């Protein structure tokens, strides 16, 4: 059974700092991995999608990597801003859109 | 990409009543899903909404409690029946297009049952 774990559960950093959010999964047989952002009481915004054959994806200040063999993905946020404060969710698609979500990392960027 | 809207955005309901949540996608999508997010927790898949046929429910969720319709490729409804305070959650509609495998989410419906 696929399980997705995100570490840390919460993170507080000063503005401008570079940071890394971690996601691990127990079964390497995945179709893709997606990182989402969720603001309090809101829906999910897709940040990056990494297909199982890819190693990384970049969008602006965000970079996500995928190492299927070790069951890990990281989301790198460069030069963090207060507007980046949100919960970041990692989601693993095991095929047939059986998507398993991690519990999320709550990020707070202090001005 | 797909833009998803949900109605209502929030509601406060009495115990024992039912609420129907609507989900509209701006483009034809292959797959539509309904998720629940209980307070302080991550997302749990309730069911896959199949066009023109019965939804496929995940373990722990049943049709009598969460009836789902999907009359066409861009619209789906989820009903939360005979509500109890334990049903207080955010309910999220999701859509995906086969090929990329990317999922998109609606803004969610925040339900409070008193």
Interface residues (C-beta under 8 A of the other chain):
Chain A: X31 X32 X34 X36 X41 X42 X43 X44 X45 X46 X49 X51 X89 X91 X93 X97 X98 X99 X101 X102 X103 X104
Chain B: X4 X6 X31 X33 X41 X42 X43 X44 X45 X48 X90 X92 X96 X100 X101 X102 X103 X104 X105 X106 X107 X108 X110
